Amino acid sequence: MRLYRVTCKGMTSIIGGESTAHGCVYVVAYDPSEAYRMVRAYLDKHGWGFPKDRAMDRVELLAEEGLYPDCGYHLLREG
């Protein structure tokens, strides 16, 4: 498993009384495509933002499981 930060085209800052930047989400997934699919499904389900705001801007690998992760940062999960 890997930890990704998925950033969408919109909804990436907290303004106008919003308490959450829905367009910048941390996701544990197996690959970047799955990470974006999870975020997009979540945003679509709740109807947050316009479709253009929900489009992917970037997916960044932040950490991964294993003794010597390729990205250089460990992801620890219970179990």
Buried (B, 14 or more C-beta within 10 A) or exposed (E): EBBBBBBBBBBBEEEEEEEEBBBBBEBBBEEBEBBBBBBBEBBEEEEBBEEEBBBBEEBEBEBBEEEEBEBEEEBEEEE
